[in-house]
Amino acid sequence: MTVAAEQEPNRWPVLLALLWIVSPLAWHLPFWLPAGCALALLWRGWRPALPPRWLLLPALPMAAAALWMSLGTLVGREGGVALLIMLIAFKAFETRTLRDWRVLTALGFFLAATPLLFDQSPLMAGWLALAMLLLTWAAARLAGALPRGSWRHAWQALALSLPLMLALFVAMPRLPQPLWSLNAPPQTASSGLGDDMEPGSISQLILNREPAFSVVFDGAAPRQDQLYWRVALLDDFDGRRWQGLGGERDERDESAAGRILRYRLTLRADRGRLPALELASGAGPGSHLEGGGLLRQDPRSDELLGYAQESRLGERRPAALSPARRAFYLRLPPGNSQSRALAVQLAAAGGDGRGFLRAALDFLKRGGFRYTLQQPLLGEQAVDHFLFASRQGFCEHYASSFAFLARAAGLPARVVVGYQGGEYNPVGRFWQLRSSDAHAWVEVWLDGAWQRVDPTAAVSPGRLALGAEQALPALRTESGMAAALPPQWLRRARQQWFAANFAWQQWVVGYDAERQQGLFRWLGLGERVDAASVLRALAAGMALAMMPLVLWWRRKPAAEPLPAGWEALRRRLEKRGIEAPRSQGPLERLKAARGLPRDDFNRLKALVDEYIELRYRLTVADGAREKRWLRRARRWK
């Protein structure tokens, strides 16, 4: 019998493991590629005969050309993974010997890590663990393990290697960037916040429950109505749309005094935009502060990152606004005459800047305005139409109109977009902000500093304290959320899952150089990560990792059911005063026990008869029946 023929029964474990590995890549690569690979593996499993080489040779460049046309590259994250899948599919068509199948299994171990380049969630980690189990099972089957014992060998091997894996994960120095950020294409904003704002642009995000970022405060967190996360400044208005012109802003925005907040955010990079509470007091490594107090980083990075930040709540230090910048923040396009007249009227009634703000907010509060998702379309004079006709809108309508009124009244103003509030998770003790927490408000230059004004709060005060979903029954009804609010047990389960996911992102995906240094310091390995501290960590980790291996090596082998049960019967008979030497055969032992009570003897006879059948008459061992006999033998008294 040839070697290839001997290995034919073992090909399915390898092919099934590869099918499991390729399946999640269908969400990240052209669908035809994982589907084609799956069909090739299934065909190889059902058809032992290999196709001729003259057919494979032209098919390989044709598949590579199709891959190039779909992706435009054969390198980088998408191109490299796609090329590896294609090569594994073709490798399956030339597996003839045991060595070929082992090479294919080794390629599967390498391919199993590639989905982590696209997704590092706990679900993907669980998927990877099962993939490793399947590949180890396939390797055990190729090594000649029986089907019944190969699964046990596979999970034992993985369990014994787990301490070593954890020791290497903790001790090895962190790379400057995660591996999965290498050659990754720029990622668009996962939050949905754009670089401009017009009616309806933010209200479209309210139904999106996708997480935007998470926050952990060092100490007590501020009230929810103080959590204004600034992302972008919009300072140019064309009559309908606000956009940020960018460039340097010459005003300095600093806090004179107030409470210092320290917090750590975890998020996926949003085109280099990082949310921060006002007033951000500085930038950490890899980020910088722009004019207006905006926090930014390299926009080409799309890695999941965590960064520590400080902000200060309190009064702002007075500064000067240059005449050019003042004129810029007062600039308005022609039109909206009714709103201009209203601004003049409110300024006259208020008397000064703060009086105007009170009067304008009171106009919104008492003017019959409604906070709703189903706002009507605005006409050409959008501000006039909103303030005097529809009076229905979302936060972008109120922020846009209020900034227009402030400029028309002679107060420099700009629109800020970002997030407000968030959902506190008591299980993980962190704040989770989602796309549905997107918000827009206004900053007005008053008394030498930018002052935050939220006109939406005048119409719907509950928006700040409870969030958009929970505060507005009308909003929940219109968006369909009323029926979707889960029961308490489901909300608790969701919080548990979010807490587990947050811990995974913090301590596994986000285990960077900073966290490693803190862990080394806490373990007493050194104040910084250097060669000496790494060697100490590796030595301690290796010692701990070897303990399960030593215990496993010194373990007693599991006794076979028949000898173990026969020994148990011998000891029981000796306790009854019946001599039962180990050399005694089954029939001799049964004859020596004739003095037992009838019921005991009859049960012993049944056990001996079944022992003789299992031990001497069956040609094929019946493991399940032997284990059942062992349990009955141990219960006999």
VOMI-91905 format. One record per residue (C-alpha): chain; residue in one letter; z, y, x. Coordinates in steps of 0.5 Angstrom, whole numbers, always signed. Example, Ala and Ser with C-alpha at 12.3 -4.5 7.8 and 13.67 -1.06 7.14 Angstrom:
# residues 2
   c   r       z       y       x
   A   a     +16      -9     +25
   A   s     +14      -2     +27
# end
This chain:
# residues 637
   c   r       z       y       x
   A   m      +0      +0      +0
   A   t      -2      +7      +3
   A   v      +3     +13      +4
   A   a      -1     +17      -1
   A   a      +0     +12      -6
   A   e      +7     +11      -5
   A   q      +8     +18      -6
   A   e      +4     +19     -13
   A   p     +10     +17     -17
   A   n     +14     +23     -14
   A   r      +9     +28     -15
   A   w     +11     +31     -22
   A   p     +18     +34     -19
   A   v     +14     +38     -14
   A   l      +9     +40     -19
   A   l     +14     +42     -25
   A   a     +19     +46     -20
   A   l     +12     +50     -18
   A   l     +11     +51     -25
   A   w     +18     +54     -27
   A   i     +17     +58     -21
   A   v     +10     +61     -23
   A   s     +12     +62     -30
   A   p     +16     +69     -29
   A   l     +10     +72     -25
   A   a      +6     +72     -31
   A   w      +9     +79     -33
   A   h      +8     +82     -27
   A   l      +1     +80     -24
   A   p      -6     +79     -28
   A   f      -4     +74     -33
   A   w     -10     +70     -31
   A   l      -7     +68     -24
   A   p      -1     +65     -26
   A   a      -4     +61     -32
   A   g     -10     +59     -27
   A   c      -5     +56     -22
   A   a      -1     +53     -28
   A   l      -7     +49     -30
   A   a      -9     +47     -23
   A   l      -2     +44     -22
   A   l      -2     +40     -29
   A   w      -9     +38     -27
   A   r      -6     +35     -21
   A   g      -1     +32     -24
   A   w      -5     +28     -29
   A   r     -11     +27     -25
   A   p      -9     +23     -18
   A   a     -16     +23     -16
   A   l     -17     +30     -11
   A   p     -24     +34     -12
   A   p     -29     +34      -7
   A   r     -28     +39      -1
   A   w     -35     +42      -2
   A   l     -33     +44      -9
   A   l     -26     +47      -6
   A   l     -29     +51      -1
   A   p     -34     +56      -5
   A   a     -28     +56     -10
   A   l     -23     +59      -6
   A   p     -27     +66      -4
   A   m     -29     +67     -11
   A   a     -22     +67     -13
   A   a     -20     +71      -8
   A   a     -26     +76     -10
   A   a     -23     +76     -17
   A   l     -16     +77     -15
   A   w     -19     +83     -11
   A   m     -22     +86     -17
   A   s     -16     +85     -21
   A   l     -11     +88     -16
   A   g     -15     +92     -11
   A   t     -12     +89      -5
   A   l      -9     +83      -2
   A   v      -3     +86      +1
   A   g      +3     +89      -1
   A   r      +8     +87      -6
   A   e      +3     +85     -12
   A   g      -3     +83      -7
   A   g      +1     +79      -3
   A   v      +5     +75      -8
   A   a      -2     +74     -12
   A   l      -5     +71      -6
   A   l      +1     +66      -4
   A   i      +0     +64     -11
   A   m      -7     +62     -11
   A   l      -6     +59      -4
   A   i      -1     +54      -7
   A   a      -6     +52     -13
   A   f     -11     +50      -8
   A   k      -6     +47      -3
   A   a      -4     +42      -9
   A   f     -12     +40      -9
   A   e     -11     +37      -2
   A   t      -4     +34      -2
   A   r      -6     +27      +0
   A   t      +0     +25      +4
   A   l      +8     +25      +4
   A   r      +7     +31      +9
   A   d      +3     +35      +5
   A   w      +7     +34      -1
   A   r     +13     +36      +3
   A   v      +9     +42      +6
   A   l      +8     +44      -2
   A   t     +15     +44      -3
   A   a     +17     +48      +3
   A   l     +12     +53      +0
   A   g     +15     +53      -7
   A   f     +22     +55      -3
   A   f     +18     +61      +0
   A   l     +15     +63      -7
   A   a     +21     +62     -11
   A   a     +24     +69      -8
   A   t     +18     +73     -10
   A   p     +20     +75     -17
   A   l     +26     +78     -14
   A   l     +21     +83     -11
   A   f     +20     +85     -18
   A   d     +26     +84     -22
   A   q     +33     +84     -19
   A   s     +37     +82     -26
   A   p     +42     +77     -27
   A   l     +38     +73     -31
   A   m     +33     +73     -25
   A   a     +38     +71     -21
   A   g     +40     +65     -26
   A   w     +32     +63     -26
   A   l     +32     +63     -18
   A   a     +38     +58     -18
   A   l     +35     +53     -23
   A   a     +29     +54     -19
   A   m     +33     +52     -12
   A   l     +36     +46     -16
   A   l     +29     +44     -18
   A   l     +26     +44     -11
   A   t     +32     +41      -8
   A   w     +31     +35     -13
   A   a     +24     +35     -12
   A   a     +25     +34      -4
   A   a     +30     +29      -6
   A   r     +25     +25     -10
   A   l     +20     +26      -4
   A   a     +26     +23      +1
   A   g     +26     +17      -3
   A   a     +32     +18      -8
   A   l     +32     +14     -14
   A   p     +31     +18     -21
   A   r     +38     +17     -23
   A   g     +42     +20     -17
   A   s     +37     +25     -14
   A   w     +40     +30     -19
   A   r     +47     +29     -16
   A   h     +44     +30      -9
   A   a     +41     +36     -11
   A   w     +46     +40     -14
   A   q     +51     +37      -9
   A   a     +47     +40      -3
   A   l     +46     +47      -7
   A   a     +54     +47      -8
   A   l     +56     +45      -1
   A   s     +51     +51      +2
   A   l     +53     +56      -3
   A   p     +59     +58      +1
   A   l     +55     +59      +7
   A   m     +50     +63      +3
   A   l     +56     +68      +1
   A   a     +58     +68      +8
   A   l     +51     +70     +11
   A   f     +50     +75      +5
   A   v     +57     +79      +6
   A   a     +57     +79     +14
   A   m     +49     +80     +16
   A   p     +48     +88     +17
   A   r     +44     +91     +11
   A   l     +37     +94     +12
   A   p     +36    +101     +11
   A   q     +32     +99      +5
   A   p     +32     +93      +0
   A   l     +26     +88      +2
   A   w     +23     +89      -5
   A   s     +22     +97      -4
   A   l     +17     +95      +2
   A   n     +10     +97      +0
   A   a     +12     +98      -7
   A   p      +7    +103     -12
   A   p     +10    +109     -14
   A   q     +14    +108     -21
   A   t     +14    +112     -27
   A   a     +20    +115     -30
   A   s     +23    +109     -33
   A   s     +27    +114     -38
   A   g     +21    +117     -41
   A   l     +23    +125     -39
   A   g     +17    +128     -37
   A   d     +16    +135     -33
   A   d     +14    +139     -39
   A   m     +17    +140     -46
   A   e     +14    +141     -53
   A   p     +16    +140     -60
   A   g     +17    +132     -61
   A   s     +17    +130     -54
   A   i     +24    +129     -53
   A   s     +25    +126     -60
   A   q     +20    +120     -59
   A   l     +26    +118     -54
   A   i     +31    +117     -59
   A   l     +29    +110     -61
   A   n     +29    +108     -54
   A   r     +35    +104     -52
   A   e     +33    +102     -45
   A   p     +38    +104     -40
   A   a     +37    +110     -35
   A   f     +43    +110     -31
   A   s     +50    +108     -30
   A   v     +56    +112     -28
   A   v     +63    +111     -25
   A   f     +68    +116     -24
   A   d     +73    +117     -19
   A   g     +79    +118     -23
   A   a     +79    +121     -30
   A   a     +72    +122     -33
   A   p     +71    +129     -37
   A   r     +70    +129     -44
   A   q     +64    +127     -47
   A   d     +62    +134     -49
   A   q     +62    +136     -42
   A   l     +57    +131     -39
   A   y     +51    +135     -38
   A   w     +47    +131     -33
   A   r     +41    +136     -31
   A   v     +35    +133     -29
   A   a     +29    +138     -29
   A   l     +29    +146     -30
   A   l     +23    +149     -35
   A   d     +22    +156     -34
   A   d     +15    +157     -36
   A   f     +13    +158     -43
   A   d      +6    +158     -46
   A   g      +8    +159     -53
   A   r      +9    +152     -55
   A   r     +10    +148     -49
   A   w     +15    +149     -43
   A   q     +14    +147     -36
   A   g     +17    +148     -29
   A   l     +13    +152     -24
   A   g     +17    +149     -18
   A   g     +18    +153     -12
   A   e     +24    +156      -9
   A   r     +29    +159     -13
   A   d     +32    +165     -10
   A   e     +39    +165     -14
   A   r     +45    +161     -11
   A   d     +49    +158     -16
   A   e     +56    +156     -14
   A   s     +63    +155     -17
   A   a     +68    +159     -15
   A   a     +74    +155     -17
   A   g     +75    +149     -22
   A   r     +76    +141     -22
   A   i     +72    +137     -17
   A   l     +69    +131     -20
   A   r     +67    +125     -16
   A   y     +63    +120     -19
   A   r     +57    +114     -17
   A   l     +51    +113     -20
   A   t     +46    +107     -20
   A   l     +39    +108     -23
   A   r     +32    +107     -21
   A   a     +29    +112     -18
   A   d     +25    +117     -23
   A   r     +20    +120     -19
   A   g     +25    +123     -14
   A   r     +29    +126     -19
   A   l     +37    +125     -19
   A   p     +41    +127     -25
   A   a     +47    +130     -23
   A   l     +53    +134     -27
   A   e     +53    +142     -26
   A   l     +55    +144     -21
   A   a     +53    +139     -16
   A   s     +57    +141      -9
   A   g     +52    +137      -4
   A   a     +47    +132      -3
   A   g     +48    +125      +0
   A   p     +44    +121      +5
   A   g     +37    +121      +3
   A   s     +37    +126      -2
   A   h     +38    +134      -2
   A   l     +39    +140      -7
   A   e     +33    +144      -9
   A   g     +34    +151     -12
   A   g     +37    +151     -19
   A   g     +42    +146     -17
   A   l     +37    +140     -18
   A   l     +38    +134     -14
   A   r     +32    +130     -11
   A   q     +30    +125      -6
   A   d     +24    +122      -3
   A   p     +19    +121     -10
   A   r     +15    +115      -6
   A   s     +21    +110      -7
   A   d     +22    +106     -13
   A   e     +28    +102     -11
   A   l     +35    +101     -15
   A   l     +40    +106     -11
   A   g     +47    +108     -12
   A   y     +49    +115      -9
   A   a     +56    +118      -9
   A   q     +56    +125     -12
   A   e     +61    +131     -12
   A   s     +61    +136     -18
   A   r     +65    +142     -20
   A   l     +67    +144     -27
   A   g     +69    +151     -27
   A   e     +67    +159     -27
   A   r     +61    +160     -23
   A   r     +61    +165     -17
   A   p     +57    +171     -19
   A   a     +51    +172     -15
   A   a     +45    +177     -16
   A   l     +38    +175     -19
   A   s     +32    +179     -15
   A   p     +28    +183     -20
   A   a     +22    +179     -19
   A   r     +26    +173     -21
   A   r     +29    +177     -27
   A   a     +22    +179     -29
   A   f     +20    +171     -29
   A   y     +25    +169     -33
   A   l     +24    +174     -38
   A   r     +16    +173     -39
   A   l     +14    +171     -46
   A   p      +7    +170     -48
   A   p      +4    +174     -54
   A   g      +6    +172     -61
   A   n     +12    +170     -65
   A   s     +13    +177     -68
   A   q     +18    +175     -73
   A   s     +22    +172     -67
   A   r     +22    +178     -63
   A   a     +24    +182     -69
   A   l     +30    +177     -70
   A   a     +32    +177     -63
   A   v     +32    +185     -63
   A   q     +36    +185     -69
   A   l     +41    +180     -66
   A   a     +42    +184     -60
   A   a     +44    +190     -63
   A   a     +49    +186     -68
   A   g     +52    +183     -62
   A   g     +53    +189     -57
   A   d     +52    +186     -51
   A   g     +50    +179     -48
   A   r     +56    +175     -50
   A   g     +55    +178     -57
   A   f     +48    +176     -57
   A   l     +49    +169     -56
   A   r     +55    +169     -61
   A   a     +50    +172     -66
   A   a     +44    +167     -65
   A   l     +49    +161     -65
   A   d     +52    +164     -72
   A   f     +45    +165     -74
   A   l     +43    +157     -73
   A   k     +50    +155     -76
   A   r     +49    +159     -82
   A   g     +41    +159     -83
   A   g     +40    +152     -86
   A   f     +38    +149     -80
   A   r     +37    +141     -80
   A   y     +38    +136     -74
   A   t     +33    +131     -76
   A   l     +27    +126     -73
   A   q     +22    +127     -78
   A   q     +21    +135     -77
   A   p     +14    +138     -79
   A   l      +8    +140     -75
   A   l      +9    +147     -73
   A   g      +4    +152     -73
   A   e      +0    +156     -68
   A   q      +6    +161     -68
   A   a     +11    +155     -67
   A   v     +17    +159     -66
   A   d     +16    +163     -72
   A   h     +14    +157     -76
   A   f     +21    +153     -74
   A   l     +26    +159     -75
   A   f     +23    +162     -81
   A   a     +19    +156     -85
   A   s     +21    +149     -83
   A   r     +28    +150     -80
   A   q     +28    +142     -78
   A   g     +28    +139     -71
   A   f     +31    +136     -66
   A   c     +34    +139     -59
   A   e     +27    +141     -56
   A   h     +26    +145     -62
   A   y     +33    +149     -62
   A   a     +33    +149     -54
   A   s     +26    +152     -54
   A   s     +27    +157     -60
   A   f     +34    +159     -57
   A   a     +31    +161     -50
   A   f     +25    +165     -53
   A   l     +30    +169     -57
   A   a     +34    +170     -51
   A   r     +28    +173     -47
   A   a     +26    +177     -53
   A   a     +33    +180     -53
   A   g     +33    +182     -45
   A   l     +37    +176     -42
   A   p     +34    +171     -37
   A   a     +33    +164     -40
   A   r     +31    +157     -38
   A   v     +31    +150     -41
   A   v     +34    +145     -38
   A   v     +32    +137     -40
   A   g     +37    +131     -38
   A   y     +42    +127     -41
   A   q     +48    +129     -45
   A   g     +54    +124     -46
   A   g     +53    +117     -46
   A   e     +57    +110     -48
   A   y     +63    +108     -45
   A   n     +64    +101     -43
   A   p     +71     +99     -43
   A   v     +70     +92     -40
   A   g     +67     +95     -34
   A   r     +70    +102     -34
   A   f     +63    +105     -33
   A   w     +59    +110     -37
   A   q     +52    +108     -39
   A   l     +46    +113     -41
   A   r     +40    +111     -44
   A   s     +33    +114     -46
   A   s     +36    +116     -53
   A   d     +41    +120     -49
   A   a     +36    +125     -47
   A   h     +37    +132     -49
   A   a     +35    +139     -48
   A   w     +39    +145     -48
   A   v     +39    +153     -45
   A   e     +42    +156     -39
   A   v     +42    +164     -40
   A   w     +43    +169     -34
   A   l     +50    +173     -36
   A   d     +55    +176     -31
   A   g     +51    +174     -25
   A   a     +51    +166     -26
   A   w     +47    +161     -31
   A   q     +51    +160     -37
   A   r     +50    +153     -41
   A   v     +48    +154     -48
   A   d     +47    +148     -53
   A   p     +44    +151     -59
   A   t     +44    +144     -62
   A   a     +51    +144     -62
   A   a     +51    +150     -67
   A   v     +47    +146     -72
   A   s     +50    +139     -71
   A   p     +57    +139     -67
   A   g     +58    +132     -67
   A   r     +52    +131     -63
   A   l     +56    +132     -57
   A   a     +62    +129     -58
   A   l     +59    +122     -61
   A   g     +52    +122     -59
   A   a     +46    +122     -63
   A   e     +46    +115     -66
   A   q     +53    +115     -68
   A   a     +54    +123     -70
   A   l     +48    +124     -75
   A   p     +48    +119     -81
   A   a     +42    +122     -83
   A   l     +39    +121     -76
   A   r     +41    +114     -77
   A   t     +38    +113     -84
   A   e     +31    +116     -81
   A   s     +30    +112     -75
   A   g     +32    +105     -78
   A   m     +39    +105     -74
   A   a     +44    +104     -80
   A   a     +42     +97     -81
   A   a     +41     +96     -74
   A   l     +49     +98     -72
   A   p     +52     +91     -70
   A   p     +58     +88     -72
   A   q     +64     +89     -68
   A   w     +64     +82     -65
   A   l     +57     +83     -63
   A   r     +58     +90     -60
   A   r     +64     +87     -56
   A   a     +59     +81     -53
   A   r     +54     +87     -51
   A   q     +59     +90     -47
   A   q     +61     +84     -44
   A   w     +54     +83     -42
   A   f     +53     +90     -40
   A   a     +59     +90     -35
   A   a     +57     +83     -32
   A   n     +50     +87     -31
   A   f     +53     +93     -28
   A   a     +58     +89     -23
   A   w     +51     +85     -21
   A   q     +48     +91     -20
   A   q     +53     +94     -16
   A   w     +56     +89     -12
   A   v     +49     +84     -11
   A   v     +43     +89     -11
   A   g     +47     +95      -9
   A   y     +50     +92      -3
   A   d     +48     +97      +2
   A   a     +51     +99      +8
   A   e     +56    +104      +5
   A   r     +59     +98      +1
   A   q     +59     +93      +7
   A   q     +62     +98     +11
   A   g     +68     +99      +6
   A   l     +68     +92      +5
   A   f     +69     +91     +12
   A   r     +74     +96     +13
   A   w     +78     +93      +7
   A   l     +78     +86     +10
   A   g     +80     +89     +17
   A   l     +74     +87     +20
   A   g     +73     +94     +23
   A   e     +72    +101     +21
   A   r     +64    +101     +22
   A   v     +59     +95     +22
   A   d     +57     +94     +29
   A   a     +56     +87     +33
   A   a     +64     +86     +34
   A   s     +65     +86     +27
   A   v     +59     +82     +25
   A   l     +61     +77     +29
   A   r     +68     +77     +27
   A   a     +66     +76     +20
   A   l     +61     +71     +21
   A   a     +66     +67     +25
   A   a     +71     +67     +19
   A   g     +65     +66     +14
   A   m     +63     +60     +18
   A   a     +70     +57     +18
   A   l     +71     +58     +11
   A   a     +64     +55      +9
   A   m     +65     +49     +13
   A   m     +71     +47      +9
   A   p     +68     +44      +3
   A   l     +63     +40      +8
   A   v     +69     +37     +12
   A   l     +72     +35      +5
   A   w     +66     +32      +3
   A   w     +65     +29      +9
   A   r     +72     +26      +9
   A   r     +71     +24      +1
   A   k     +72     +17      -1
   A   p     +66     +14      -3
   A   a     +66     +12     -11
   A   a     +68      +5     -12
   A   e     +63      +1     -16
   A   p     +65      -1     -23
   A   l     +65      -8     -23
   A   p     +69      -9     -16
   A   a     +74      -3     -19
   A   g     +75      -7     -26
   A   w     +76     -14     -23
   A   e     +81     -11     -18
   A   a     +85      -7     -24
   A   l     +85     -14     -28
   A   r     +88     -17     -21
   A   r     +94     -12     -21
   A   r     +95     -13     -28
   A   l     +96     -20     -28
   A   e    +101     -20     -22
   A   k    +105     -15     -26
   A   r    +106     -21     -31
   A   g    +108     -25     -26
   A   i    +101     -29     -25
   A   e     +99     -30     -18
   A   a     +92     -27     -17
   A   p     +89     -27     -10
   A   r     +83     -23      -8
   A   s     +79     -30      -7
   A   q     +80     -33     -14
   A   g     +74     -33     -18
   A   p     +73     -31     -25
   A   l     +74     -38     -28
   A   e     +80     -40     -24
   A   r     +83     -33     -25
   A   l     +82     -34     -33
   A   k     +85     -41     -32
   A   a     +92     -39     -29
   A   a     +93     -34     -35
   A   r     +93     -39     -40
   A   g    +100     -38     -41
   A   l     +99     -31     -44
   A   p    +100     -29     -51
   A   r     +94     -31     -55
   A   d     +91     -24     -57
   A   d     +92     -22     -49
   A   f     +89     -28     -47
   A   n     +83     -27     -52
   A   r     +82     -20     -49
   A   l     +82     -22     -42
   A   k     +77     -28     -43
   A   a     +72     -23     -47
   A   l     +73     -19     -40
   A   v     +72     -25     -36
   A   d     +66     -27     -40
   A   e     +62     -20     -39
   A   y     +64     -20     -32
   A   i     +61     -26     -31
   A   e     +54     -24     -34
   A   l     +54     -17     -31
   A   r     +55     -20     -24
   A   y     +52     -26     -24
   A   r     +47     -27     -30
   A   l     +43     -20     -30
   A   t     +37     -19     -25
   A   v     +37     -12     -26
   A   a     +44      -8     -26
   A   d     +46      -4     -32
   A   g     +50      +2     -30
   A   a     +52      +4     -37
   A   r     +54      -2     -39
   A   e     +58      -3     -32
   A   k     +62      +3     -33
   A   r     +64      +1     -41
   A   w     +67      -5     -38
   A   l     +71      -2     -33
   A   r     +74      +3     -38
   A   r     +76      -3     -42
   A   a     +78      -7     -36
   A   r     +83      -1     -34
   A   r     +86      -1     -41
   A   w     +87      -8     -42
   A   k     +95     -10     -41
# end
